[in-house]
Amino acid sequence: MKTLLAVAVLLLAPVASHAACSSADFAIKDFKMKSSGSGTGLRLSLSGQLTNHCAEASAAQVRIEAKDASGKVLQSKQGWPAGTANIAPGQSVDFDLGRLFRYESDMQDYSVSVSDVRTW
């Protein structure tokens, strides 16, 4: 019985550490869109700063959606600003996910959110 209990604790431990922080524990600030170049050489910069307000070091995945004037999502991309590293409590990392997007002339608005949280 002790062995079964020990196995259950070991199996559930990663789940418990994963659930400790949530998307609400992260904040995105100073998000902005800039473009440079022209024609087929047009490059997007979709940058901001991700801050960990959780009590534990964790990482967050950021999702950016590019929308047309009516709010229809044209493209949606996700990225981990800190890669596979955790962000310490109270610390921030800068990100720019613009390179993941292909410019479309209909893009009028951008939304950004935290889509996943994990502890590496």
C-alpha positions in Angstrom: 0.0 0.0 0.0 2.9 2.4 0.8 4.4 1.7 -2.6 1.1 2.5 -4.3 0.8 5.8 -2.4 4.4 6.7 -3.2 3.9 6.1 -6.9 0.7 8.2 -6.8 2.5 11.1 -5.1 5.4 10.9 -7.7 2.9 10.8 -10.6 0.9 13.8 -9.3 3.8 16.0 -8.2 4.5 17.3 -11.8 0.7 18.1 -12.1 0.8 20.0 -8.8 3.8 22.1 -9.9 2.2 22.8 -13.2 -1.0 24.1 -11.7 0.7 26.4 -9.2 0.8 29.3 -11.6 -1.8 30.3 -14.2 -2.1 32.8 -17.0 -3.6 35.3 -14.6 -0.2 35.4 -12.8 1.5 36.9 -15.9 1.1 40.4 -17.3 1.9 41.7 -20.8 2.7 45.4 -21.0 4.0 47.8 -23.6 2.7 45.7 -26.5 3.1 47.5 -29.8 3.1 46.9 -33.5 5.7 48.4 -35.8 6.4 47.7 -39.5 9.5 48.5 -41.5 10.4 48.1 -45.1 7.9 47.9 -48.0 6.4 45.5 -50.5 7.6 42.0 -50.1 10.3 43.2 -47.8 7.8 44.5 -45.2 8.7 43.2 -41.7 6.5 43.3 -38.6 7.6 43.9 -35.1 5.0 42.7 -32.5 6.8 43.3 -29.2 6.1 43.7 -25.6 7.2 42.7 -22.1 6.0 39.6 -20.2 6.2 39.7 -16.4 5.8 36.9 -13.9 3.7 37.8 -10.9 3.5 34.2 -9.6 5.2 33.2 -6.4 7.2 30.6 -8.3 9.5 30.7 -11.3 7.5 29.7 -14.4 7.2 30.3 -18.1 4.3 31.5 -20.2 3.3 31.1 -23.8 2.1 34.3 -25.5 -0.5 34.2 -28.3 -0.9 37.1 -30.8 -3.8 37.3 -33.1 -3.8 39.6 -36.1 -7.3 40.7 -37.1 -9.0 42.6 -39.9 -11.2 45.7 -39.4 -14.3 43.5 -38.6 -12.4 41.5 -35.9 -11.9 38.4 -38.0 -8.7 36.6 -37.0 -6.4 36.5 -40.0 -3.4 34.9 -38.3 -2.7 33.5 -34.8 0.8 32.6 -33.6 2.2 31.5 -30.2 5.7 31.6 -28.7 7.5 31.2 -25.4 9.4 34.5 -24.8 11.8 32.8 -22.3 12.1 29.6 -24.4 12.4 26.7 -22.1 13.7 28.8 -19.1 11.5 29.8 -16.2 11.0 33.5 -15.4 11.7 34.3 -11.8 9.0 35.9 -9.7 8.7 39.6 -10.3 11.0 39.4 -13.4 10.3 40.3 -17.0 11.4 39.2 -20.4 11.0 41.2 -23.7 9.5 39.5 -26.7 9.0 40.1 -30.4 6.9 37.6 -32.3 6.6 39.7 -35.5 8.9 37.4 -37.4 6.3 34.6 -37.1 3.7 36.6 -39.1 3.4 37.1 -42.8 2.1 40.6 -43.4 -1.4 41.0 -44.9 -2.7 44.4 -46.0 -6.0 43.6 -44.2 -4.3 43.4 -40.7 -5.8 46.3 -38.7 -5.7 45.2 -35.0 -3.7 42.9 -32.8 -4.6 41.2 -29.6 -2.1 39.6 -27.2 -2.7 37.1 -24.4 -1.0 34.4 -22.2 -2.2 31.1 -23.6 -0.3 28.6 -21.5 1.8 28.4 -18.4 4.3 25.7 -17.4 7.3 25.2 -15.1 10.3 23.7 -16.9 
